[in-house]
Amino acid sequence: MTNRLQSSLGKAQNAASVSSHRVPTIEASQLLGEAGVLAIVHGGDTYQLTRTKQNKLLLTKCHALAVSSQAQQALVQQD
């Protein structure tokens, strides 16, 4: 019971801190599209954001997903 309460309090605190800092927000469905998956390049590594069957988000580092150097350059130029 204590763990559930602590978990709930932690979630509430996280939600409060995000809303107080006016963090840009986007719906996951806009990122993932119908396929439910998105490749993210960060620091030269590729990560995969996936919507699970339980409708949760899973971020994994991918060694097999190769992003072309042109795509990486395009992503860097957007920053």
N, CA and C of each residue as an Amber inpcrd file, in Angstrom:
protein
   237
   0.8310000  -1.1920000   0.0000000   0.0000000   0.0000000   0.0000000
   0.8700000   1.2460000   0.0000000   1.9300000   1.2420000   0.7840000
   2.8240000   2.3990000   0.8530000   3.4870000   2.6410000  -0.4970000
   3.9100000   1.5700000  -1.1700000   4.5490000   1.7270000  -2.4730000
   3.5970000   2.3390000  -3.4900000   2.3260000   1.9160000  -3.4660000
   1.3430000   2.4890000  -4.3840000   1.1290000   3.9690000  -4.1090000
   1.0670000   4.3310000  -2.8510000   0.8840000   5.7250000  -2.4760000
   2.0830000   6.5470000  -2.9020000   3.2880000   6.0370000  -2.6690000
   4.4940000   6.7500000  -3.0870000   4.5380000   6.9050000  -4.5970000
   4.1330000   5.8660000  -5.3250000   4.1050000   5.9140000  -6.7800000
   3.1210000   6.9770000  -7.2590000   1.9490000   7.0190000  -6.6440000
   0.9400000   8.0140000  -7.0190000   1.4240000   9.4260000  -6.7210000
   2.0590000   9.6010000  -5.5760000   2.5820000  10.9170000  -5.2210000
   3.6840000  11.3350000  -6.1910000   4.5400000  10.3890000  -6.5690000
   5.6030000  10.6770000  -7.5160000   5.0580000  11.1100000  -8.8590000
   4.0110000  10.4380000  -9.3340000   3.3860000  10.8010000 -10.6120000
   2.7600000  12.1870000 -10.5270000   2.1180000  12.4830000  -9.4330000
   1.4920000  13.7930000  -9.2650000   2.5460000  14.8910000  -9.2340000
   3.6540000  14.6370000  -8.5570000   4.7270000  15.6360000  -8.4980000
   5.3420000  15.8480000  -9.8730000   5.5430000  14.7600000 -10.6430000
   6.0790000  14.8920000 -11.9900000   5.1440000  15.6940000 -12.8750000
   3.8560000  15.4180000 -12.7930000   2.8820000  16.1450000 -13.6020000
   2.8720000  17.6180000 -13.2190000   2.9700000  17.9110000 -11.9400000
   2.9710000  19.3030000 -11.4800000   4.2200000  20.0290000 -11.9560000
   5.3720000  19.3710000 -11.9200000   6.6050000  20.0380000 -12.3300000
   6.6220000  20.2840000 -13.8320000   6.0620000  19.3810000 -14.6130000
   6.0080000  19.5770000 -16.0620000   5.1030000  20.7510000 -16.3890000
   3.9260000  20.8140000 -15.7730000   2.9900000  21.8850000 -16.1030000
   3.5020000  23.2410000 -15.6260000   4.2610000  23.2800000 -14.5540000
   4.7410000  24.5680000 -14.0530000   5.8830000  25.1230000 -14.9020000
   6.5640000  24.2680000 -15.6880000   7.6760000  24.7220000 -16.5220000
   7.2740000  24.9790000 -17.9650000   6.0100000  24.7990000 -18.2930000
   5.4990000  25.0220000 -19.6490000   6.3260000  24.2950000 -20.7030000
   6.4560000  23.0170000 -20.5250000   7.1980000  22.1690000 -21.4480000
   6.3710000  21.9810000 -22.7210000   6.9960000  22.1050000 -23.8970000
   6.2430000  21.8440000 -25.1280000   5.6470000  20.4360000 -25.0770000
   4.4050000  20.3060000 -25.5190000   3.6960000  19.0440000 -25.4230000
   3.1860000  18.6180000 -26.7930000   3.2940000  17.3180000 -27.0830000
   2.7830000  16.7660000 -28.3280000   2.1520000  15.4210000 -28.0270000
   1.0760000  15.1060000 -28.6970000   0.4290000  13.8190000 -28.5270000
   1.3220000  12.7200000 -29.0920000   1.4460000  11.6240000 -28.3810000
   2.2690000  10.5080000 -28.8330000   1.8010000   9.9980000 -30.1890000
   0.5050000  10.0260000 -30.4240000  -0.0320000   9.5330000 -31.7000000
   0.4780000  10.3600000 -32.8820000   0.7570000  11.6410000 -32.6540000
   1.3100000  12.4800000 -33.7160000   2.7460000  12.0600000 -34.0460000
   3.4920000  11.6440000 -33.0440000   4.8650000  11.1960000 -33.2620000
   4.9140000   9.7920000 -33.8540000   4.1050000   8.8960000 -33.3260000
   4.1920000   7.4880000 -33.6830000   3.4060000   7.1160000 -34.9300000
   2.3730000   7.9050000 -35.2490000   1.5550000   7.5920000 -36.4090000
   0.8340000   6.2630000 -36.2450000   0.3040000   5.7690000 -37.3540000
  -0.4480000   4.5130000 -37.3140000   0.4470000   3.3180000 -37.0210000
   1.7110000   3.4000000 -37.4310000   2.6360000   2.2830000 -37.2180000
   2.9540000   2.0820000 -35.7400000   2.8610000   3.1490000 -34.9500000
   3.1340000   3.0290000 -33.5190000   4.6110000   2.9500000 -33.1800000
   5.4710000   3.4540000 -34.0820000   6.9120000   3.3830000 -33.8480000
   7.5910000   4.6110000 -34.4510000   8.6790000   5.0400000 -33.7920000
   9.4350000   6.2070000 -34.2360000  10.9050000   5.9820000 -33.9330000
  11.7650000   6.3160000 -34.8870000  13.2100000   6.2470000 -34.6510000
  13.6820000   7.6320000 -34.2320000  14.5100000   7.6890000 -33.1950000
  15.0390000   8.9420000 -32.6660000  16.5600000   8.8410000 -32.6620000
  17.2280000   9.8440000 -33.2270000  18.6860000   9.8750000 -33.2110000
  19.1110000  10.8790000 -32.1520000  19.9820000  10.4300000 -31.2500000
  20.4620000  11.2920000 -30.1600000  21.9190000  10.9450000 -29.8920000
  22.7770000  11.9220000 -30.0330000  24.1960000  11.7090000 -29.7520000
  24.8210000  10.6330000 -30.6250000  24.3410000  10.5070000 -31.8510000
  24.8840000   9.5190000 -32.7650000  24.3120000   8.1200000 -32.5830000
  23.4880000   7.9280000 -31.5670000  22.8480000   6.6350000 -31.3330000
  21.3940000   6.7120000 -31.7770000  20.8480000   5.5740000 -32.1550000
  19.4590000   5.5070000 -32.5920000  18.6300000   4.7890000 -31.5320000
  17.4920000   5.3630000 -31.2230000  16.5510000   4.8030000 -30.2590000
  15.2200000   4.5880000 -30.9560000  14.4630000   3.6400000 -30.4700000
  13.1520000   3.3650000 -31.0370000  12.0970000   3.5870000 -29.9670000
  11.1410000   4.4580000 -30.2650000  10.0090000   4.7040000 -29.3810000
   8.8350000   3.9160000 -29.9400000   8.2980000   3.0090000 -29.1340000
   7.2540000   2.0980000 -29.5900000   6.0590000   2.1630000 -28.6560000
   4.8520000   2.1070000 -29.2420000   3.6250000   1.9750000 -28.4510000
   3.3720000   0.4790000 -28.2880000   3.2550000   0.0170000 -27.0510000
   3.0620000  -1.4070000 -26.7840000   1.5880000  -1.7920000 -26.9360000
   1.3210000  -3.0950000 -26.8800000  -0.0610000  -3.5800000 -26.9570000
  -0.8890000  -3.0840000 -25.7770000  -0.2150000  -2.7820000 -24.6580000
  -0.9050000  -2.2600000 -23.4700000  -1.0340000  -0.7380000 -23.5210000
  -0.7160000  -0.1450000 -24.6890000  -0.7970000   1.2970000 -24.9170000
   0.1500000   2.0880000 -24.0160000   1.3170000   1.5120000 -23.7750000
   2.3700000   2.2100000 -23.0320000   3.4760000   2.5510000 -24.0140000
   4.3780000   3.4270000 -23.6130000   5.4970000   3.8040000 -24.4660000
   6.7680000   3.1130000 -23.9920000   7.5310000   2.6100000 -24.9480000
   8.7670000   1.9040000 -24.6550000   9.8780000   2.5160000 -25.5000000
  10.9480000   2.9750000 -24.8460000  12.0920000   3.5470000 -25.5390000
  13.2590000   2.5820000 -25.4100000  13.7750000   2.1320000 -26.5580000
  14.8930000   1.1910000 -26.5450000  16.0000000   1.6810000 -27.4650000
  17.2300000   1.3850000 -27.0740000  18.3840000   1.7220000 -27.9050000
  18.5030000   0.6400000 -28.9610000  18.6520000   1.0500000 -30.1990000
  18.6830000   0.1000000 -31.3100000  20.0660000   0.0640000 -31.9310000
  20.6020000  -1.1290000 -31.9950000  21.8860000  -1.3070000 -32.6600000
  21.6740000  -1.6570000 -34.1280000  20.5270000  -2.2570000 -34.4410000
  20.2700000  -2.7170000 -35.8030000  19.7090000  -1.6210000 -36.6930000
  19.0810000  -0.6160000 -36.1160000  18.4920000   0.4540000 -36.9190000
  19.5940000   1.4090000 -37.3740000  19.8220000   1.4630000 -38.6210000
  20.8540000   2.3630000 -39.1440000  20.1650000   3.5530000 -39.7960000
  20.5810000   4.7350000 -39.4200000  20.0450000   5.9540000 -40.0070000
  21.1180000   6.5160000 -40.9220000  20.7190000   6.8520000 -42.1380000
  21.6970000   7.3440000 -43.1060000  22.3280000   8.6440000 -42.6290000
  23.5230000   8.9230000 -43.0910000  24.2110000  10.1480000 -42.6860000
  23.4460000  11.3690000 -43.1710000  22.7630000  11.2700000 -44.3190000
  21.9540000  12.3890000 -44.8000000  20.8000000  12.6690000 -43.8490000
  20.1500000  11.6180000 -43.3510000  19.0530000  11.8010000 -42.4110000
  19.5440000  12.4040000 -41.1100000  20.7230000  11.9650000 -40.6370000
  21.2940000  12.5260000 -39.4170000  21.5950000  14.0000000 -39.5980000
  22.1500000  14.3760000 -40.7450000  22.4680000  15.7880000 -41.0150000
  21.2010000  16.6200000 -41.0530000  20.1550000  16.0830000 -41.6560000
  18.8770000  16.8070000 -41.7200000  18.3200000  17.0360000 -40.3270000
  18.4480000  16.0290000 -39.4590000  17.9560000  16.1640000 -38.0900000
  18.7590000  17.2060000 -37.3220000  20.0650000  17.2040000 -37.5160000
  20.9410000  18.1660000 -36.8170000  20.6300000  19.5790000 -37.2870000
  20.3740000  19.7570000 -38.5710000  20.0830000  21.0930000 -39.1070000
  18.7710000  21.6370000 -38.5720000  17.8330000  20.7530000 -38.2010000
  16.5560000  21.2080000 -37.6470000  16.7410000  21.8080000 -36.2620000
  17.7700000  21.3820000 -35.5350000  18.0240000  21.9060000 -34.1830000
  18.5390000  23.2740000 -34.2920000
